[in-house]
Amino acid sequence: MANERMSANERTAQLTLVGYKIARTKGIRKVTRAAVARETGVSDGLLNRYFGGREGLRFAVLEHAVAENDAKTLAEASEHYELPKPLKKTLRAEIDRLVRH
């Protein structure tokens, strides 16, 4: 899986999706560069290159959760993960929107 040649966009999507699957099954706090690296067989350094660190990876996962209308992951993140206030406000608004629909 990791040895396949992928474009930067394809690799970013792959890594984000793996992080999202970890968040769905284990919670957002378990989404780490090491965990995604283990699942995909890529180096921790590659994840750092694409996301700039754990926070960037988690942010990409949460963006994916928004795109998937995944209220469960968003709610868990907003309740149990210390997010920057602007992101937490955005997530709460998105959760409210999802609950209304």
Secondary structure, DSSP 4 states (H G I P E B T S, - for coil): -TTS---HHHHHHHHHHHHHHHHHHH-GGG--HHHHHHHHT--HHHHHHHHSSHHHHHHHHHHHHHHTT-HHHHHHHHHHS---HHHHHHHHHHHHHHHH-
